[in-house]
Amino acid sequence: MVLSVNERTFKQEVLESSTPVLVHFWAPWCGLCRLISPILIRFQAESGQNVKLVSINADESLKLANTYRLTTLPTLILFEHGQVVHRLEGFHGRDDLQKAIKKMMLSTLVTTV
């Protein structure tokens, strides 16, 4: 299950997390957002305790959407120690996303080991 985060819980769950956090910005009207959810859940299962996955409804968290300058949904942002280290946006489906996540995961594992 993916943890749902909002403006109130963002600092504690993302910025202050001791493990890397992959944030999935989405909206209920976004078809691609729903399409990639199973891929993200599988990613979370495969990464175990190495990466925490959270989701943020961009429509309900406009302050965060503006802070991170979202221009398209879905947008995935990987945080480590409160800093943005990777940003994924503009992918064109499942295959692009899976490749990008694998690449991102490899670089995260290298920096955390």
Chimera marker file (.cmm) of the C-alpha trace (Angstrom):
<marker_set name="trace">
<marker id="1" x="0.000" y="0.000" z="0.000" r="1" g="1" b="0" radius="0.5"/>
<marker id="2" x="1.203" y="3.493" z="-0.865" r="1" g="1" b="0" radius="0.5"/>
<marker id="3" x="1.283" y="6.113" z="1.877" r="1" g="1" b="0" radius="0.5"/>
<marker id="4" x="-0.802" y="9.170" z="1.037" r="1" g="1" b="0" radius="0.5"/>
<marker id="5" x="0.930" y="12.422" z="1.999" r="1" g="1" b="0" radius="0.5"/>
<marker id="6" x="-0.358" y="16.004" z="2.048" r="1" g="1" b="0" radius="0.5"/>
<marker id="7" x="0.992" y="19.455" z="2.885" r="1" g="1" b="0" radius="0.5"/>
<marker id="8" x="0.665" y="18.774" z="6.614" r="1" g="1" b="0" radius="0.5"/>
<marker id="9" x="2.614" y="15.502" z="6.593" r="1" g="1" b="0" radius="0.5"/>
<marker id="10" x="5.090" y="16.214" z="3.768" r="1" g="1" b="0" radius="0.5"/>
<marker id="11" x="7.933" y="17.507" z="5.928" r="1" g="1" b="0" radius="0.5"/>
<marker id="12" x="7.875" y="14.549" z="8.310" r="1" g="1" b="0" radius="0.5"/>
<marker id="13" x="7.262" y="11.792" z="5.740" r="1" g="1" b="0" radius="0.5"/>
<marker id="14" x="9.478" y="13.097" z="2.926" r="1" g="1" b="0" radius="0.5"/>
<marker id="15" x="11.942" y="15.804" z="3.924" r="1" g="1" b="0" radius="0.5"/>
<marker id="16" x="12.868" y="14.289" z="7.297" r="1" g="1" b="0" radius="0.5"/>
<marker id="17" x="12.888" y="10.657" z="6.155" r="1" g="1" b="0" radius="0.5"/>
<marker id="18" x="16.055" y="8.679" z="6.852" r="1" g="1" b="0" radius="0.5"/>
<marker id="19" x="15.501" y="6.635" z="3.682" r="1" g="1" b="0" radius="0.5"/>
<marker id="20" x="15.094" y="7.892" z="0.102" r="1" g="1" b="0" radius="0.5"/>
<marker id="21" x="11.475" y="8.751" z="-0.757" r="1" g="1" b="0" radius="0.5"/>
<marker id="22" x="9.875" y="8.478" z="-4.193" r="1" g="1" b="0" radius="0.5"/>
<marker id="23" x="6.983" y="10.937" z="-4.373" r="1" g="1" b="0" radius="0.5"/>
<marker id="24" x="4.241" y="10.256" z="-6.921" r="1" g="1" b="0" radius="0.5"/>
<marker id="25" x="2.356" y="13.464" z="-7.725" r="1" g="1" b="0" radius="0.5"/>
<marker id="26" x="-0.984" y="12.542" z="-9.320" r="1" g="1" b="0" radius="0.5"/>
<marker id="27" x="-4.584" y="13.693" z="-9.781" r="1" g="1" b="0" radius="0.5"/>
<marker id="28" x="-7.873" y="11.776" z="-9.965" r="1" g="1" b="0" radius="0.5"/>
<marker id="29" x="-8.506" y="12.926" z="-13.552" r="1" g="1" b="0" radius="0.5"/>
<marker id="30" x="-5.061" y="11.723" z="-14.770" r="1" g="1" b="0" radius="0.5"/>
<marker id="31" x="-5.376" y="8.454" z="-16.679" r="1" g="1" b="0" radius="0.5"/>
<marker id="32" x="-1.633" y="7.823" z="-16.897" r="1" g="1" b="0" radius="0.5"/>
<marker id="33" x="-1.393" y="8.327" z="-13.127" r="1" g="1" b="0" radius="0.5"/>
<marker id="34" x="-3.749" y="5.391" z="-12.588" r="1" g="1" b="0" radius="0.5"/>
<marker id="35" x="-1.994" y="3.338" z="-15.256" r="1" g="1" b="0" radius="0.5"/>
<marker id="36" x="1.424" y="3.564" z="-13.570" r="1" g="1" b="0" radius="0.5"/>
<marker id="37" x="0.206" y="2.815" z="-10.035" r="1" g="1" b="0" radius="0.5"/>
<marker id="38" x="0.755" y="-0.967" z="-10.337" r="1" g="1" b="0" radius="0.5"/>
<marker id="39" x="4.302" y="-0.343" z="-11.590" r="1" g="1" b="0" radius="0.5"/>
<marker id="40" x="5.016" y="1.885" z="-8.603" r="1" g="1" b="0" radius="0.5"/>
<marker id="41" x="3.559" y="-0.648" z="-6.174" r="1" g="1" b="0" radius="0.5"/>
<marker id="42" x="5.783" y="-3.352" z="-7.689" r="1" g="1" b="0" radius="0.5"/>
<marker id="43" x="8.759" y="-0.978" z="-7.437" r="1" g="1" b="0" radius="0.5"/>
<marker id="44" x="7.987" y="-0.467" z="-3.740" r="1" g="1" b="0" radius="0.5"/>
<marker id="45" x="7.783" y="-4.216" z="-3.147" r="1" g="1" b="0" radius="0.5"/>
<marker id="46" x="11.086" y="-4.835" z="-4.954" r="1" g="1" b="0" radius="0.5"/>
<marker id="47" x="12.944" y="-2.011" z="-3.222" r="1" g="1" b="0" radius="0.5"/>
<marker id="48" x="11.895" y="-3.179" z="0.238" r="1" g="1" b="0" radius="0.5"/>
<marker id="49" x="13.161" y="-0.822" z="2.914" r="1" g="1" b="0" radius="0.5"/>
<marker id="50" x="15.593" y="0.949" z="0.556" r="1" g="1" b="0" radius="0.5"/>
<marker id="51" x="13.027" y="3.435" z="-0.793" r="1" g="1" b="0" radius="0.5"/>
<marker id="52" x="9.726" y="4.685" z="0.615" r="1" g="1" b="0" radius="0.5"/>
<marker id="53" x="6.919" y="5.377" z="-1.880" r="1" g="1" b="0" radius="0.5"/>
<marker id="54" x="4.358" y="8.083" z="-1.150" r="1" g="1" b="0" radius="0.5"/>
<marker id="55" x="1.629" y="9.670" z="-3.230" r="1" g="1" b="0" radius="0.5"/>
<marker id="56" x="0.401" y="13.239" z="-3.271" r="1" g="1" b="0" radius="0.5"/>
<marker id="57" x="-2.831" y="14.384" z="-4.882" r="1" g="1" b="0" radius="0.5"/>
<marker id="58" x="-1.606" y="17.522" z="-6.674" r="1" g="1" b="0" radius="0.5"/>
<marker id="59" x="-5.131" y="18.962" z="-6.869" r="1" g="1" b="0" radius="0.5"/>
<marker id="60" x="-5.444" y="18.853" z="-3.078" r="1" g="1" b="0" radius="0.5"/>
<marker id="61" x="-1.856" y="19.985" z="-2.392" r="1" g="1" b="0" radius="0.5"/>
<marker id="62" x="-1.477" y="23.033" z="-4.621" r="1" g="1" b="0" radius="0.5"/>
<marker id="63" x="1.236" y="24.538" z="-2.421" r="1" g="1" b="0" radius="0.5"/>
<marker id="64" x="3.457" y="21.464" z="-2.936" r="1" g="1" b="0" radius="0.5"/>
<marker id="65" x="2.581" y="21.362" z="-6.640" r="1" g="1" b="0" radius="0.5"/>
<marker id="66" x="3.734" y="24.969" z="-6.948" r="1" g="1" b="0" radius="0.5"/>
<marker id="67" x="6.809" y="24.489" z="-4.768" r="1" g="1" b="0" radius="0.5"/>
<marker id="68" x="8.048" y="21.663" z="-6.985" r="1" g="1" b="0" radius="0.5"/>
<marker id="69" x="6.902" y="23.399" z="-10.178" r="1" g="1" b="0" radius="0.5"/>
<marker id="70" x="4.744" y="20.614" z="-11.533" r="1" g="1" b="0" radius="0.5"/>
<marker id="71" x="3.986" y="21.119" z="-15.206" r="1" g="1" b="0" radius="0.5"/>
<marker id="72" x="2.654" y="17.661" z="-16.002" r="1" g="1" b="0" radius="0.5"/>
<marker id="73" x="1.156" y="14.705" z="-14.215" r="1" g="1" b="0" radius="0.5"/>
<marker id="74" x="2.198" y="12.218" z="-13.220" r="1" g="1" b="0" radius="0.5"/>
<marker id="75" x="5.479" y="13.542" z="-11.892" r="1" g="1" b="0" radius="0.5"/>
<marker id="76" x="7.804" y="11.420" z="-9.781" r="1" g="1" b="0" radius="0.5"/>
<marker id="77" x="10.420" y="13.051" z="-7.579" r="1" g="1" b="0" radius="0.5"/>
<marker id="78" x="13.019" y="11.141" z="-5.591" r="1" g="1" b="0" radius="0.5"/>
<marker id="79" x="14.182" y="12.800" z="-2.372" r="1" g="1" b="0" radius="0.5"/>
<marker id="80" x="17.267" y="11.868" z="-0.366" r="1" g="1" b="0" radius="0.5"/>
<marker id="81" x="17.991" y="13.660" z="2.910" r="1" g="1" b="0" radius="0.5"/>
<marker id="82" x="15.323" y="16.242" z="2.044" r="1" g="1" b="0" radius="0.5"/>
<marker id="83" x="16.856" y="17.097" z="-1.335" r="1" g="1" b="0" radius="0.5"/>
<marker id="84" x="15.538" y="16.383" z="-4.828" r="1" g="1" b="0" radius="0.5"/>
<marker id="85" x="17.934" y="13.942" z="-6.501" r="1" g="1" b="0" radius="0.5"/>
<marker id="86" x="15.837" y="12.709" z="-9.453" r="1" g="1" b="0" radius="0.5"/>
<marker id="87" x="12.784" y="13.951" z="-11.258" r="1" g="1" b="0" radius="0.5"/>
<marker id="88" x="10.747" y="11.902" z="-13.731" r="1" g="1" b="0" radius="0.5"/>
<marker id="89" x="8.156" y="13.564" z="-15.904" r="1" g="1" b="0" radius="0.5"/>
<marker id="90" x="7.080" y="13.363" z="-19.484" r="1" g="1" b="0" radius="0.5"/>
<marker id="91" x="7.475" y="9.606" z="-19.806" r="1" g="1" b="0" radius="0.5"/>
<marker id="92" x="5.318" y="7.969" z="-22.427" r="1" g="1" b="0" radius="0.5"/>
<marker id="93" x="3.947" y="4.869" z="-20.802" r="1" g="1" b="0" radius="0.5"/>
<marker id="94" x="4.880" y="1.833" z="-18.794" r="1" g="1" b="0" radius="0.5"/>
<marker id="95" x="8.083" y="0.861" z="-20.585" r="1" g="1" b="0" radius="0.5"/>
<marker id="96" x="9.603" y="4.353" z="-20.272" r="1" g="1" b="0" radius="0.5"/>
<marker id="97" x="8.668" y="4.466" z="-16.610" r="1" g="1" b="0" radius="0.5"/>
<marker id="98" x="10.074" y="1.020" z="-15.828" r="1" g="1" b="0" radius="0.5"/>
<marker id="99" x="13.406" y="1.879" z="-17.484" r="1" g="1" b="0" radius="0.5"/>
<marker id="100" x="13.619" y="5.217" z="-15.679" r="1" g="1" b="0" radius="0.5"/>
<marker id="101" x="12.794" y="3.657" z="-12.301" r="1" g="1" b="0" radius="0.5"/>
<marker id="102" x="15.402" y="0.922" z="-12.750" r="1" g="1" b="0" radius="0.5"/>
<marker id="103" x="18.050" y="3.500" z="-13.655" r="1" g="1" b="0" radius="0.5"/>
<marker id="104" x="17.046" y="5.709" z="-10.725" r="1" g="1" b="0" radius="0.5"/>
<marker id="105" x="17.020" y="2.739" z="-8.351" r="1" g="1" b="0" radius="0.5"/>
<marker id="106" x="20.515" y="1.677" z="-9.390" r="1" g="1" b="0" radius="0.5"/>
<marker id="107" x="21.918" y="5.150" z="-8.775" r="1" g="1" b="0" radius="0.5"/>
<marker id="108" x="20.134" y="5.350" z="-5.397" r="1" g="1" b="0" radius="0.5"/>
<marker id="109" x="21.471" y="1.999" z="-4.258" r="1" g="1" b="0" radius="0.5"/>
<marker id="110" x="24.990" y="3.020" z="-5.261" r="1" g="1" b="0" radius="0.5"/>
<marker id="111" x="24.817" y="6.255" z="-3.258" r="1" g="1" b="0" radius="0.5"/>
<marker id="112" x="23.261" y="4.643" z="-0.159" r="1" g="1" b="0" radius="0.5"/>
<marker id="113" x="25.691" y="1.731" z="0.107" r="1" g="1" b="0" radius="0.5"/>
<link id1="1" id2="2" r="1" g="1" b="0" radius="0.2"/>
<link id1="2" id2="3" r="1" g="1" b="0" radius="0.2"/>
<link id1="3" id2="4" r="1" g="1" b="0" radius="0.2"/>
<link id1="4" id2="5" r="1" g="1" b="0" radius="0.2"/>
<link id1="5" id2="6" r="1" g="1" b="0" radius="0.2"/>
<link id1="6" id2="7" r="1" g="1" b="0" radius="0.2"/>
<link id1="7" id2="8" r="1" g="1" b="0" radius="0.2"/>
<link id1="8" id2="9" r="1" g="1" b="0" radius="0.2"/>
<link id1="9" id2="10" r="1" g="1" b="0" radius="0.2"/>
<link id1="10" id2="11" r="1" g="1" b="0" radius="0.2"/>
<link id1="11" id2="12" r="1" g="1" b="0" radius="0.2"/>
<link id1="12" id2="13" r="1" g="1" b="0" radius="0.2"/>
<link id1="13" id2="14" r="1" g="1" b="0" radius="0.2"/>
<link id1="14" id2="15" r="1" g="1" b="0" radius="0.2"/>
<link id1="15" id2="16" r="1" g="1" b="0" radius="0.2"/>
<link id1="16" id2="17" r="1" g="1" b="0" radius="0.2"/>
<link id1="17" id2="18" r="1" g="1" b="0" radius="0.2"/>
<link id1="18" id2="19" r="1" g="1" b="0" radius="0.2"/>
<link id1="19" id2="20" r="1" g="1" b="0" radius="0.2"/>
<link id1="20" id2="21" r="1" g="1" b="0" radius="0.2"/>
<link id1="21" id2="22" r="1" g="1" b="0" radius="0.2"/>
<link id1="22" id2="23" r="1" g="1" b="0" radius="0.2"/>
<link id1="23" id2="24" r="1" g="1" b="0" radius="0.2"/>
<link id1="24" id2="25" r="1" g="1" b="0" radius="0.2"/>
<link id1="25" id2="26" r="1" g="1" b="0" radius="0.2"/>
<link id1="26" id2="27" r="1" g="1" b="0" radius="0.2"/>
<link id1="27" id2="28" r="1" g="1" b="0" radius="0.2"/>
<link id1="28" id2="29" r="1" g="1" b="0" radius="0.2"/>
<link id1="29" id2="30" r="1" g="1" b="0" radius="0.2"/>
<link id1="30" id2="31" r="1" g="1" b="0" radius="0.2"/>
<link id1="31" id2="32" r="1" g="1" b="0" radius="0.2"/>
<link id1="32" id2="33" r="1" g="1" b="0" radius="0.2"/>
<link id1="33" id2="34" r="1" g="1" b="0" radius="0.2"/>
<link id1="34" id2="35" r="1" g="1" b="0" radius="0.2"/>
<link id1="35" id2="36" r="1" g="1" b="0" radius="0.2"/>
<link id1="36" id2="37" r="1" g="1" b="0" radius="0.2"/>
<link id1="37" id2="38" r="1" g="1" b="0" radius="0.2"/>
<link id1="38" id2="39" r="1" g="1" b="0" radius="0.2"/>
<link id1="39" id2="40" r="1" g="1" b="0" radius="0.2"/>
<link id1="40" id2="41" r="1" g="1" b="0" radius="0.2"/>
<link id1="41" id2="42" r="1" g="1" b="0" radius="0.2"/>
<link id1="42" id2="43" r="1" g="1" b="0" radius="0.2"/>
<link id1="43" id2="44" r="1" g="1" b="0" radius="0.2"/>
<link id1="44" id2="45" r="1" g="1" b="0" radius="0.2"/>
<link id1="45" id2="46" r="1" g="1" b="0" radius="0.2"/>
<link id1="46" id2="47" r="1" g="1" b="0" radius="0.2"/>
<link id1="47" id2="48" r="1" g="1" b="0" radius="0.2"/>
<link id1="48" id2="49" r="1" g="1" b="0" radius="0.2"/>
<link id1="49" id2="50" r="1" g="1" b="0" radius="0.2"/>
<link id1="50" id2="51" r="1" g="1" b="0" radius="0.2"/>
<link id1="51" id2="52" r="1" g="1" b="0" radius="0.2"/>
<link id1="52" id2="53" r="1" g="1" b="0" radius="0.2"/>
<link id1="53" id2="54" r="1" g="1" b="0" radius="0.2"/>
<link id1="54" id2="55" r="1" g="1" b="0" radius="0.2"/>
<link id1="55" id2="56" r="1" g="1" b="0" radius="0.2"/>
<link id1="56" id2="57" r="1" g="1" b="0" radius="0.2"/>
<link id1="57" id2="58" r="1" g="1" b="0" radius="0.2"/>
<link id1="58" id2="59" r="1" g="1" b="0" radius="0.2"/>
<link id1="59" id2="60" r="1" g="1" b="0" radius="0.2"/>
<link id1="60" id2="61" r="1" g="1" b="0" radius="0.2"/>
<link id1="61" id2="62" r="1" g="1" b="0" radius="0.2"/>
<link id1="62" id2="63" r="1" g="1" b="0" radius="0.2"/>
<link id1="63" id2="64" r="1" g="1" b="0" radius="0.2"/>
<link id1="64" id2="65" r="1" g="1" b="0" radius="0.2"/>
<link id1="65" id2="66" r="1" g="1" b="0" radius="0.2"/>
<link id1="66" id2="67" r="1" g="1" b="0" radius="0.2"/>
<link id1="67" id2="68" r="1" g="1" b="0" radius="0.2"/>
<link id1="68" id2="69" r="1" g="1" b="0" radius="0.2"/>
<link id1="69" id2="70" r="1" g="1" b="0" radius="0.2"/>
<link id1="70" id2="71" r="1" g="1" b="0" radius="0.2"/>
<link id1="71" id2="72" r="1" g="1" b="0" radius="0.2"/>
<link id1="72" id2="73" r="1" g="1" b="0" radius="0.2"/>
<link id1="73" id2="74" r="1" g="1" b="0" radius="0.2"/>
<link id1="74" id2="75" r="1" g="1" b="0" radius="0.2"/>
<link id1="75" id2="76" r="1" g="1" b="0" radius="0.2"/>
<link id1="76" id2="77" r="1" g="1" b="0" radius="0.2"/>
<link id1="77" id2="78" r="1" g="1" b="0" radius="0.2"/>
<link id1="78" id2="79" r="1" g="1" b="0" radius="0.2"/>
<link id1="79" id2="80" r="1" g="1" b="0" radius="0.2"/>
<link id1="80" id2="81" r="1" g="1" b="0" radius="0.2"/>
<link id1="81" id2="82" r="1" g="1" b="0" radius="0.2"/>
<link id1="82" id2="83" r="1" g="1" b="0" radius="0.2"/>
<link id1="83" id2="84" r="1" g="1" b="0" radius="0.2"/>
<link id1="84" id2="85" r="1" g="1" b="0" radius="0.2"/>
<link id1="85" id2="86" r="1" g="1" b="0" radius="0.2"/>
<link id1="86" id2="87" r="1" g="1" b="0" radius="0.2"/>
<link id1="87" id2="88" r="1" g="1" b="0" radius="0.2"/>
<link id1="88" id2="89" r="1" g="1" b="0" radius="0.2"/>
<link id1="89" id2="90" r="1" g="1" b="0" radius="0.2"/>
<link id1="90" id2="91" r="1" g="1" b="0" radius="0.2"/>
<link id1="91" id2="92" r="1" g="1" b="0" radius="0.2"/>
<link id1="92" id2="93" r="1" g="1" b="0" radius="0.2"/>
<link id1="93" id2="94" r="1" g="1" b="0" radius="0.2"/>
<link id1="94" id2="95" r="1" g="1" b="0" radius="0.2"/>
<link id1="95" id2="96" r="1" g="1" b="0" radius="0.2"/>
<link id1="96" id2="97" r="1" g="1" b="0" radius="0.2"/>
<link id1="97" id2="98" r="1" g="1" b="0" radius="0.2"/>
<link id1="98" id2="99" r="1" g="1" b="0" radius="0.2"/>
<link id1="99" id2="100" r="1" g="1" b="0" radius="0.2"/>
<link id1="100" id2="101" r="1" g="1" b="0" radius="0.2"/>
<link id1="101" id2="102" r="1" g="1" b="0" radius="0.2"/>
<link id1="102" id2="103" r="1" g="1" b="0" radius="0.2"/>
<link id1="103" id2="104" r="1" g="1" b="0" radius="0.2"/>
<link id1="104" id2="105" r="1" g="1" b="0" radius="0.2"/>
<link id1="105" id2="106" r="1" g="1" b="0" radius="0.2"/>
<link id1="106" id2="107" r="1" g="1" b="0" radius="0.2"/>
<link id1="107" id2="108" r="1" g="1" b="0" radius="0.2"/>
<link id1="108" id2="109" r="1" g="1" b="0" radius="0.2"/>
<link id1="109" id2="110" r="1" g="1" b="0" radius="0.2"/>
<link id1="110" id2="111" r="1" g="1" b="0" radius="0.2"/>
<link id1="111" id2="112" r="1" g="1" b="0" radius="0.2"/>
<link id1="112" id2="113" r="1" g="1" b="0" radius="0.2"/>
</marker_set>
